């Protein structure tokens, strides 16, 4: 298990709960996994797929997510493929031939594919070892992103009674958890709940007055780094992106008013670091695997705490420090209440009002923001001071922070932020350029070559032999063979 982990994924150790979950999956037992964004959910089914016979079928809600995960697995030397509506029939036929020959270990499909009769027949002829259901909260009407097609998945247990199921989600209340188990007909699943505490994320609320200058000041603290700005309306996204461009920033937009092709193009440009700032409505982000988002700004009050946690969770998936800022204004309350007033009287309307009330409460909190967020997910946070929210420490005023390279927030905050800062920043920039060139050559996102954490490790340890390169977190045999020479040459050249 450990040698496969290092060989394909470049890690020497598991994150909390991963090893126990993988043992259960290999033992053919059903599992429900609740793990925060960036907690390592995917490994819980990807590693067992490599360790057991047969095909692992992954049900995923988004085409872009499938492609990203398959690209990343391919870079790690794992034989994976996806079948969805973006492929021509000839391409699908070719993939099916490979699956039947046993040369593909992991297959990603959309839930709609399960209702296609020909595909149902195909599944019954394949040696399936595991069904993995990603973004499992989509099966529940109580979830924040219900997808009717996910209801098809309740047939899996009936049609494939002897094949284990692992369902995974980053956010789910007790009600949603119970609904996932019920909808998937899992009689006695092992339920794993990882801590929802993302220690590397800082949480703060700033007044929404002069909001654009606040956004500019925040962005200037993160030059050339990835930023997501969430807005209430399409109009706001276009306005803010336009102003950012006029200030010399490369920003893109994402909202329902754009064509599907344009949305896909903008998302791809963001993932590939062609643009660093994405200004978007909440339609953006589900299934975004980009690990190096350093700043998430909410320009408007979120519709719910669950949605807010999910959206802020797109920051710092690599475990490095990242900042989550809500710009708060009472005026946003009235905008949302107007839309709530148009919902017919009943449970849905009451739920929308309750969600808004909780979001308002978060914005006006006198106490620890982290404790409030974790309490929402039924997790008790017992520390008296989290050391990383604006209610527990004094963040430096923004206008002062903009004059320095990095915001200093307090001695405790600085400890969190500098854990990974004892590396050569100039060499890190050189390695980023090498990474961009390799990603362009392979037509993949830069983080699929190496994440920022691996580059920081290289910029700190400056490896110049194969063994030393393998010591870097995120470097496995496949990555060493593929990229070791070019990165070590860059390090040697920098050092000479």
Secondary structure, DSSP 8 states (H G I E B T S, - for coil): -HHHIIIII--SS--TTHHHHHHHHHTT--EEEE--TTS-TTHHHHHHHHHSSSEEEEE-S-HHHHHHHHHHHHHTT--EEEESTTS-HHHHHHHHHHHHHT--SEEEE-GGGGG-HHHHHHHHHS-EEEEEESSGGGG-TTSTT--GGGGGGGGHHHHTTTS-EEEEES---HHHHHHHHHHTT-TT-EEEE-----TTEEEEEEE-TTHHHHHHHHHHTSTTSEEEEE-SSHHHHHHHHHHHHHTT--EEEE-TTS-HHHHHHHHHHHHTTS-SEEEE-TTS-TT-----EEEEEESS--S-HHHHHHHHTTS-TTSS-EEEEEEE-HHHHHHHHHHHHTS-SSHHHHHHHHHHHHHHHHHT-SS-HHHHHHHHTT-----S--SSBTTTS----HHHHTTSSS----HHHHHHHHTT--S-HHHHHHHHHHHHHHHHHHTS-HHHH--HHHHHHHHHH---SHHHHHTSTT--HHHHHHHHHHHHHHHHHHH-
